[in-house]
Amino acid sequence: MKTTINQVFRNRVAKYNNRLAVEKKRNGRWESASWTQYYDSARSVGLGLLALGVKKGDRVALLSENRLEWLYTDMGALGIGACLVPIYTTLTADEVAYIVGNAEVKILVVEDSVQVEKALYAAEQCPALKTIVAMDGNGPKNDKLISFSELMQLGSKARKNDPEAFEKLAGAVAPEDLATIVYTSGTTGLPKGAMITHKNIMAVIDSLDRIKPEFAHDADQAVPFLPLSHVFERAAGHFYGMYKGITSSYAESVNTVLEDFGEKRPTIILAVPRVCEKVYQKILMQVEQQPAWRRKIFYWGHAIGARISTLREEKKPIPALLKLKYRLAYNLIFKKLQEALGGRVRWMTASGAPTARDIVLFFNAAGIQVVEGYGMTECFAPATMSNLADYRIGTVGRPLPGVEIKLDEDGEILIRGDNVFKGYWKMPEETAETFTEDGFLRSGDIGSFDDAGFLMITDRKKNLIITSGGKNIAPQKIENLFLSDPLFTHFIVIGERRKFLSALLTINLEQAEVIAQKRGIDCSDLDGLLDNPVFMRIIDEHVAERNSHLARFETIKRYRIIKNEFSQEAGELTPSLKIKRNVIQENYTDLIESMYADVN
């Protein structure tokens, strides 16, 4: 049995040799690598890092979109016993600098000139950062900056001096050794580094592999498009895909996904609910543009598909007449969905946020089973997963083999297993608070089990927002940033299961008066200021200024002003004057919905 991902990698290279392993579309062309080429490149990167002074346990960070170089760096760093720290390219320079400094990163590998600028900014503040490696050329002259090709050349030279160095180091890595630190949003605003060991990685792989029928086999083709920096893609796509011998053709971008699907014809797709929603909505939009008789046929077929999918879910026999109707509906409607995704998809995930039942039924009717699951960074992605042969729509499946899940007295989901992380990097107090006395991970989510043992997520105990695109966002960090502007007295971020973030806010009228006077705006009626279009533009300016300090996915796209102050009398504030989010969101449901009324 393999105990580290390094052993898995070496084994797969020995088994598949010159078979295509990975490829990435860039500028309209596919760059590919066989398993042997993949290993050779990863080895060169690993030995190059070694030549730059990286030792076992040192941190190497990656700031890049999906590329072959990302994969080479990941497996190269892990191969020499280093710890890989993935960083989202959408983060600001300050956020990158915080992670690089907190993790005491020694080498930072970045993609392009935009990320080089962030890296150089981080280097000024982080003395532990010794070298920046740029994938796309050298960039500006700087003593700390080298190119990716130079890194690989260092590795090739090192291998000539010691041909077995990489294999010796990879073999010396133990299951308990740290493999990666994945930073996740904290409720205080500061990201926390979740420490994941090789044992955690292998536990997830083993759990997924024990589920029958099997999710994947070595004849499968994937076209990944979720970022490798996200724990879900890295665990279920990269590492599990490697274990199963899947060929992964990384899409050029999110915008080219359907084109890339058509070209590579995937058999499995890892996605978040927003992707399913967009495909479904696009189909409905196209239907509404059709003549009435075509729309009638579509909705007839849609209903037939829903009945078929429901019977399959309930494991009930399908009547002969319904089978005939479904065959016709499939050829008229559902076959087009399959063809749009390449024509071979068996299943796709919709993990990270709830998915509407109608959408799941529609995809299932097209022969594309939607696999729902639940997990978090701290258990290296999945803790539960739907079974391809035994599932209930609206649940997140049963616990994975080897994973224990129980509910606390307040319904909080508690998780225990070898997949559960080691703790938070340099945060012993937060780590202690995250575990129960008997070693269960506190998820921060509220759930319940149905009569068959399927887990349902019913609420969020913590305030983290999960958008419909699967982004995890800590609202308190954003709220605190806006509340540092004296114009705002309350600021509540909205976005759970939504496409973007919005906000409900209240205005400090005293500060509003000061600003109005400076701008020469009549403020004899302070309440009337909030109806003055000139003053509203000033509020827009303040919101835009605060947004400039946030990553794009964290910015507030729309807001509504609440003219009445929140109060204890209305149940909106606690005795200590803390906001009661659920009460406020319920009180202002119509106002919130108005911000999303025109969103498809």
N, C-alpha and C positions, 0 to 999 in steps of 0.2 A: 504493500500500500504506500502511495506517495504521501509524504508528510509536509512538503513545501512546494510552492508553485514553481520553484527552480527545477525540481525533479520532474514535474509535469512537463515543463518546457523541453527539457532535454529528451524525455521519453518520446514526445510527439515529433520532434525533429528526427529522431532515430527511426520512427515508424513511417513518417510520410516523406522525408527527404525532399525531393524536387517537386513535389506537388504544391500547387498554389496555396499559400497560407493567408496572406493579407494583401490588400491593395487599397489605394486611395486615389480618388479622382481629383485632379488639380488642373485648373485651366482647361477643362474639357478633355483631359487625357488621363488614363489610368496608369499609376505607378504601382508596380507589383513586386512581390517578393515571395519566393518559395519558402518552405519551412527551413531549408538549409541556409538560404540567404538571410532570412529573418534572424536566425541564430547567430550567423557570422556578424551581422550588423550590430546586434545587441551585445555580442561579446566585445566588439571593437569599442562600442560606447562605454561598456563597463570598465574595460581596461584603461580607456582614456580617462575616465573619472578617477580611477586608481592612480594614474600617473599625475593627476592634478592634486593628489593628496587626500582623496576620499577614502576613509577607512570604514570598517564594519560598524554599523550603527549611526554613521554620519547621515545628515539629511541632504537630499538632492531634490530641488523643486522643479516643477514643470509648469510653464505659463504659455499654453499653446492650445489652439484648436486641434481637432483630431487630425493627425498626420502619421505617416509611417515612422517619422523620427520620434514621435510621442511613444509609440510602442517599443522602439529600440531602446529609448532612454529608460522606460519603465523596467523592462526585462534586464537591461544592462545593469542598472542600479541595484535591482533586487539580486542579481547574480553575484555581485561582489559583497553582498550583505548590507548594503546601504538601505536607507529608509526613504521612500519616494513621497514627496508632498505635492499633490496636484493643486493647481490654483486656476480658478476661472478667469478667462481673458476679459470678462465683463467687469471685473472688479476695478476699483479706482487705484491710483498710485499709492494713496495712503493705506488702503486695505491690503494691497500687495506687500507694502513695506511692513505692515504689522505682522502678517503671516511669516514673511521671511525672517523678521527679527525674532518673533516668538519661537519659531521652530529652530532658530540658530542654523539656518540653511547655509551650507558651504558652497554649493554650486547651484546656480539658477539657469535652467535651460529655457529659452524663450523663442517665440516664433518669428516675429517680424519687427520692423522699426517702431511700431506703436508699443509693443511690449518691451522692446529694448529701453525705451524712454522710462517706462515704469521701473524696469530693473535697475537702471542707473540711479534713479531717484531712491530706490530701496538701498542701493549700495552705499549711498552717502550716510544713511542712518543705521546700517547694520554691519558692524565691524566683522562679524563672523563670515559674511559673504565674500568669498575669495575670487570667484570667477563667474562671469556671465557668458553663456554659450548661445550664440544666435544662429537659428536654423537657416534663415535667409541672409547669407552674407555676413560681413563684418560690422556694418553699421558705422557709427561715428568712432573716431579714434579714442580709445580708452585702454588703459593698462589692464583693466579687468576683463576686457571683452575679447573673445575669440570666436571663430566660426565653428559650426557643427562639423564641417569636413576636417578642420584642424583637430577637433576632439577625436574623431575616428582615426585620423592618422597617428595620433599619440597612442591609441589603443593597438593599432596594427604593429607599430614599432615595439610596444611592450610585449606583444605576443611572440614576436621573433626571439626576444630575450628569454621568455618563459612560456612555451607553447601550452602548458597545462594550467597556467595561473588561474584562468577564469573558472575552469572546471573544479579546481581545488577549493576556491573561495565559495562557489555555488554549493558545493557538497558540504561545506562546513557550516552552512546556515541551518539553524535548528528551528523546530516548529514554534517555540516560544519567542523567537526573535522578532523584533518589530519590522514589519514590511512597509507600512505606509501610515502617514498621519493625514487624516482627511478633516479639513476644517469645516465646521458646521455652525450655523448661526446660533448665537446664545441669546437668551431673553434679556440679558443686560446690554446687548449690543456688541460686545466683544466676541468674535468667533472663538470657538473651542476646538482644539485639535484632538480628534478621536484617534486613539492609538490602536491600529489593527495589526495583528500578528499573522505569521504564515499559518498558524493553527486556525485562526479565525477564517482565513480565506479557504483553506482546505475543508473546513467544516461546512461552509456554504456549498462548495462544489459537491462534496459527498452527499449532503442532504438533497440537493437537486437531482443528483444522479440516482438516488434511491427511490424517487417517485416513479411509479409505473402507471400507465405506459410512459416511456421515456419522452422527455421534451425534445431531444435532439439526437442526431447521429452524424457521422462524419461525411455523409453525402449532402448535408444541409448547407444552404447558402444564406448568408445574412448580409444586409446592407445597412450597417449601423449609421445613425445620424445624431443620436444623443451624445452629449459631450463625455469623453472619457474621464474628465475631471469629476463627473458625478458618480457616486459609489454604485448606483444601479447598473449603469452601462459597463463600468469596470468589472464588477462582480459577475453579473449574469451574461454580459456580452463578451468581454475580453477574456477573463479567466475561465469561466465555464465553457465558453466557445472554444478556447484552446484545449481544454480537457477533452472535449468531445470531438476535436479535429475538424471543426467547422471552418469553412472558407469565409472570411469577412472582407467585404468590399465596401470601404467607408465612403459614404456619399460625399459629393463635393460640398454641398451646403444644405441647410434645411429647405432652401428655396428650390433646389434641384432634385429633391427626394423622389418625386413621382417619375421624373425622367430617368433617374438612376435605378429605380425599381424596375422600370420597363426594360432597361438594358441588362441588368444582372439577374432579374427574376428571383427574388428571395423566396425562401420557403418558410422562414420565421422572421418576425419583426418585433424588435423591442421598442415600445412606444409609451407615451404618457397619454392620458385621456384626451388632452387637447388635440392631439393628432387625429384620433378617431372622430372627435367632434368636427374638426375642420373638413375631413373627407366627407362625413355624413352631411354636413351643412352645404357643401359644394354640390353634392348630388341633389339635395332638395331644391337648391337655387336653380339648378339646371332643369329640374322637373317643372318648377313653376313657370318657366319660360316656354313650355311645350303647350300644344293645343289641349283643349279640355279632355278629348278622348284619350290622349296619351297619359295625362295626369290621372285619369280614372283607372287606367290599366296599372299604373305604378302603385297607386294606393291599394288596389286590389291585391297585387302581388306582395306588397309590403305586409298586408294583414295575413296572407297565407304564410309568408316567411316567419312572422312572429309566432303563429300557431305551431309551425314545425319546430322552431327553436325551443319553445316552451315545452313541447312534448319530449324533445330530446333531453332537456334539462331535468324533467320529472321522470325520465326513463320509462315513458309510456309508449305503447305501440302506436304507429302512425297508420290511420285508416288508408285503404287502397285508393279511394277517390282523392283524398288529400295529397297523397303521394303524386298522383297524376297532375293535380293542380300545381303542386310545388315544382314539378319538373318543368312545366310551362313557365311558371313565374321565375324560375332560376335562369332559363334561357333568355327571357325578356328583360330581366332586371338585375339579378344578383351576379350573373356572369360578368356584367360590365364592371362591377366593383372589383371582382377578382382580377380582371384584365388590367384595370387601372393600377393595381399593385404588382403587376408582373405575371399574374395567372397561376402562381404555384403556392401561395401562402396557406399554410396549415393553421397557424395560430399567431396571435400577436398579443403583447401585453398591454395593459392599460393600468399601470401602477403609479402610485403617488398621489392620487386623488380619486374620489368617487366618479363612476361613469354611469350615465343615464341608462336605464334598463332598455329603452327603445333602441338605443345605439348598439348595445351589446347583442340584442336579438337580431338586428339587421345584419351585423357582421357575421354572426353565427349562421344565419340563413344563407350567407354567401359561401359557407364552408370555411370561414375564417374564425376559428374559436378565439374569443377574447378571454385571455387569462388575467384574472385579477389577483392581486397579492398585497401584502402589507409588510413594511419593514422600516428601518431607519439606519442612518449612518452608523450608529453605535452597535448594530448587529450585522454590519457589512451587507446592508440592503435587505434581502428577504428574510422574514421570520415565519410567514405563512404564504401559501400559494394555492391557487385553484388547481385541481387535478383535471387533466384532459378528458378523463372518463367519468369523473364524479365531482360535480360543481353545483353551486347555487348562485345565480346572478344576484348581485347586491351584497354578497359577502366577500371576504378576502381569503376564503379557503380555510383549510385546517393548518395547524402548525406543521412546519417541515419536520421530517424525520430527525430525531435527535434534539429537537427544540421543545422545551417546556413552556407553556403559557398558562398563566392563571390570572384571575382578576382580584384586585385588592378590594377592601371593603367599600371603597367609593367607586368601584368599577374600573379603576386604572388598570391597563394592560401591563402585566409583568412578564418579562422574558428571561429565560435561562437556557444556556447551551454553550457549546464550544465556539459558536459564531459570535458570541457577545464580546465586545471590545475589552481591552485591557484597562482603559480609563482615559481621562483627559490629560493631555500633555501639560505638565507643570501646573496642574490644577487639582491637588489632592482633596481639597474640601468639596469641590464640585463633583469629583469622582465619588467620594463617600456618599454624598447626597443622592447620587444617581442609582445606588444599589440598596436593596433591602438587606436586612440582617442575614437572611438565608441566601443571599447571592443573586437575587433576581434583579434585572435591569428595569428601572422605572421608565416606562415609555412616554409618560405624559399624555397618553391618549386614553379615552374612555371607550370601553367596548362591552360586548355581550356575546355569549355563545347561543346558537339556536339548538334545537333538539337533536340535531345530527352532529354537533360539534364544530360547525362552521362559525368562524369569528366575524362579527359585524362591528365596524367602527361607528360609534354613535355620537361622539363629541370629542373635542380637543381640550384636554385639561390645561395644557400650556397654550400660550398665545401665539405660537408660531403659525404663520399663514402659509397654506399651500395653494398656489394659484392653479388654474386649470391646465397650465403648461408644466406643472410639476415642480415649480420653483419653491424652495423653502425660504421664507422671509421672516425675519424677526421684526415685528412692527414697533417694538419699544425703541429700538435704535433710531428708526425713522422719526417716530413721534418726538423723541428727545431732541433730535436735530431741529425740527420745526419749532418746538417749544422754546428753543434757545433764542428765537426771534420774539421780542416782546410784543409784537402785534398779535400773536396767537395766545389765547389762554387755555384752550383745550384743542387737542388734535388727535383724532382717532382714525387709524388706517383701516381701510376695508379692502378685502381682496380674496377671501377664502373661496376657492373654486371659481374665481373670476379670471378674465383674460388679463386684467391689469389692476393696478392699485388705484384706489380713490380715497377720499377722506371726508370726514365730517369735522368741522372746526367751529370754534367760537372766537370772536374778536375782542381784544382788549380795547374798549372804547376810549379810554384815556390816551392810550398810545395812538389810536386812530385819530384823535383830535389833534395831537401834536403833529402827526404826519400831514394831516389835512391843512393845517395852518401854514406849514412850511411850503406846501405846494400851492397855496392860494386858493384852496377849495373851501366853500362856505360850509362851516360846521356848526351853525347855530342849532341844527337839529341832528344830534349825534346818531340817533336811530336811523335817520334818513340817509346817513352816509353809506349805509350798507345797501342802499338802492341806487346810489349814484354811480353811473357807469364809469366816470373818470376815476373815482376811488376804487372801484372794482378792478380797474386795470393796474392800480398800484398793488392790490392784493395779489394779482397775477404775477407781478414782478417779484414780490417776496417769495411766492411759491417757487417760481423759476430759479431764484437765487439758491434756495435750499436744495432744490432738485439737482443743481450743478455739483453738489457734493456727494451724490449718490450714484451707484451703478445704475445702468439704464433700466434693468428690471425692477429696481427698487423705487423708481421715481413715481410721484403722484401725478396721474394723468388728468384727473378731474376732481373737483371738490364741491361741496355744498356748505354754505354758512348757516349755522343754527343761531338765530338771533337771541333766543332765550338761554340764559346760563343754565348749565346742568345743576340739579339740586338733589339733596337727600330726600326732600318731600316727594319728588317724582320717582324715587327709587333709583336714580341714576348715579348717585355717589354713595360711597360707604361713609360711616361715621368719621373715618380718617381721611375723607375726601378723595378716595381713590375711585377711578372710573369703573363702573359696572358695564362692561362692553356689551354683554348679551342684552341687557335691559335697553341700552341706548339704541342698539341696532334694531331691536324690536319696536321701540317707540318711533323710530325714523325709517321704517322699512320703505315707505313710498319715496322718500327723499333719496335713499340709497339706490333703489331700483331706477329712479330717473336718470342716474349717472350711467346706467348700462342699457337704457331702453333702446338705443339705436345700434347695439352691438349684436352681431350675428353669432 
